[in-house]
């Protein structure tokens, strides 16, 4: 007897049939994985005593509608250096804060801080070496040496010499001898580029490490060879937080008087070289003796405009006093 096995004819697998097989396989694998995890969970619930039970607490989801903190700090503090001297030009250092009244653009401001300033300073010497200084260099260098004798720890100095053009002779240094060495063997010659020298000094002062900053200018003439104009230098000085102290030899330096007064500094007029040591002593004493008045301006707009500051003494305990201060500042424009 013969048996015949009839095999069904092979049917080609269509794309639809192939996709159905993959879905079925995915379903089976999913069921197996769920079963395994479920079994592990039951086993964990029935661990023998003494076995560690580890659980992971999921991180709480942050609600998208929760308000986020928005902290903004706006500092609008203005610091005004003030110097008070008596009728003999001696500093007055024992005044209380309520002896002063401060106005910005004729509107009185509330004084929020007040202290005597005795911290280190950053000083830039702007020294005239033009031809008109012939016969005056030795006494002028001696004046710088006398000023440097009053230095305190933390002070730093740089030197700008100028004639036809200014030059940075010495960068910031705490070594006063380095300044004096740079003034050795100076040969006076050329014209007077005073404005350019002050401009260079203010720019260099941007690298100072001390918040107290001043330029000490010694010259015997007016400018006659600068690229920058008087108005450009005046604005630059007022915008910077640098006080100007100057000594004019034999002639009254009107420009220096103007910018020194605007910054809370002072200009001295020397008629004879023999007066120079006493003038330096007076300048050094006044330079080291000043108050700082701080206030928050009640004008919050940042318009880049100049704001005039006036400081007044409300009372005199010993007699008539002379007061100098920084006369204003430019509001930021950002």
VENTADA-V277433 format. One record per backbone hydrogen bond with DSSP energy under -0.5 kcal/mol. CO is the residue of the C=O (numbers start at 1). NH is the residue of the N-H. E is the energy in kcal/mol with one decimal. If there is no record, write none. Layout:
CO;NH;E, CO;NH;E
//
This chain:
4;6;-0.6, 5;7;-0.9, 10;12;-0.5, 12;14;-0.5, 14;18;-2.0, 15;19;-2.0, 16;20;-1.7, 17;21;-1.8, 18;22;-1.7, 19;23;-1.8, 20;24;-2.0, 21;25;-2.4, 22;26;-2.3, 23;27;-2.0, 24;28;-2.2, 25;29;-2.3, 26;30;-2.0, 27;31;-2.1, 28;32;-2.1, 29;33;-2.3, 30;34;-2.3, 31;35;-1.9, 32;36;-2.1, 33;37;-2.3, 34;38;-2.4, 35;39;-2.4, 36;40;-2.3, 37;41;-2.1, 38;42;-2.1, 39;43;-2.5, 40;44;-2.2, 41;45;-1.6, 42;46;-0.9, 43;46;-0.8, 44;47;-1.1, 48;51;-1.6, 52;54;-0.7, 55;57;-0.5, 56;58;-0.6, 63;66;-1.5, 73;75;-0.5, 76;297;-1.3, 78;295;-2.1, 79;81;-0.5, 80;293;-2.6, 81;326;-1.2, 82;291;-3.4, 83;324;-2.6, 84;92;-3.1, 85;322;-3.2, 86;89;-1.9, 90;86;-2.4, 91;93;-0.6, 96;99;-1.6, 97;100;-1.7, 99;314;-3.1, 99;315;-0.7, 101;312;-3.1, 102;109;-2.7, 103;105;-0.5, 103;310;-2.7, 104;107;-1.4, 106;108;-0.5, 107;104;-2.8, 109;111;-0.5, 110;112;-0.5, 110;296;-0.6, 113;294;-2.6, 115;292;-2.3, 116;118;-0.7, 117;290;-0.6, 120;212;-0.5, 121;123;-0.6, 121;156;-1.9, 122;214;-2.3, 123;125;-0.5, 123;158;-1.6, 124;216;-2.7, 125;127;-0.6, 125;160;-3.3, 126;218;-2.4, 127;162;-2.0, 129;189;-2.1, 130;133;-2.1, 131;134;-1.5, 133;136;-2.4, 133;137;-0.7, 136;140;-1.8, 137;141;-2.9, 138;142;-2.0, 139;143;-1.5, 140;144;-1.7, 141;145;-2.3, 142;146;-2.3, 143;147;-2.1, 144;148;-2.3, 145;149;-1.0, 147;150;-1.8, 148;151;-1.5, 152;155;-2.1, 156;123;-2.6, 157;173;-2.1, 158;125;-2.9, 159;169;-1.7, 159;170;-1.6, 160;127;-3.0, 161;167;-2.4, 162;129;-3.0, 163;193;-1.7, 165;163;-1.2, 167;161;-2.2, 167;169;-1.1, 170;159;-2.2, 173;157;-2.5, 174;176;-0.8, 175;178;-0.6, 175;179;-0.9, 176;180;-2.0, 177;181;-2.6, 178;182;-1.5, 179;183;-0.7, 180;183;-0.7, 181;184;-1.0, 183;186;-0.9, 186;188;-0.6, 190;131;-2.2, 191;193;-0.6, 192;194;-0.8, 192;224;-2.8, 192;225;-1.3, 193;197;-1.9, 194;198;-2.3, 195;199;-2.4, 196;200;-2.5, 197;201;-2.3, 198;202;-2.5, 199;203;-2.2, 200;204;-2.5, 201;205;-1.7, 203;206;-1.3, 204;207;-2.0, 205;208;-1.8, 211;213;-0.6, 212;122;-2.5, 213;243;-2.3, 214;124;-2.3, 215;217;-0.6, 215;245;-2.9, 216;126;-2.8, 217;247;-2.6, 218;128;-2.1, 219;249;-2.3, 229;233;-2.1, 230;234;-2.3, 231;235;-2.2, 232;236;-2.1, 233;237;-2.5, 234;238;-2.2, 235;239;-2.4, 236;240;-1.6, 237;242;-0.6, 240;242;-1.0, 243;215;-2.7, 243;245;-0.5, 244;266;-1.0, 245;217;-2.7, 246;268;-2.7, 247;219;-2.0, 247;249;-0.6, 248;250;-0.6, 248;270;-2.9, 251;253;-0.6, 252;254;-1.4, 253;257;-2.4, 254;258;-2.0, 255;259;-2.2, 256;260;-2.4, 257;261;-2.1, 258;262;-1.8, 259;263;-1.2, 260;265;-2.7, 261;264;-0.8, 262;327;-2.1, 266;246;-2.0, 268;248;-3.1, 268;270;-0.6, 269;271;-0.6, 270;250;-3.4, 272;275;-1.8, 273;276;-1.5, 275;279;-2.0, 276;280;-2.5, 277;281;-2.1, 278;282;-2.1, 279;283;-2.8, 280;284;-2.9, 281;285;-2.0, 282;286;-2.3, 283;287;-2.7, 284;288;-1.6, 285;289;-0.5, 286;289;-0.8, 288;290;-0.6, 290;117;-2.7, 291;82;-2.8, 292;115;-1.5, 292;294;-0.5, 293;80;-2.9, 294;112;-2.4, 294;113;-1.6, 295;78;-2.9, 295;297;-0.6, 298;300;-0.7, 301;303;-0.8, 305;331;-2.8, 306;308;-0.5, 307;329;-1.6, 308;105;-3.1, 310;103;-2.8, 312;101;-2.5, 312;314;-0.5, 322;85;-2.8, 324;83;-2.7, 325;264;-0.7, 327;309;-2.6, 329;307;-3.2, 329;331;-0.5, 332;304;-1.2
//
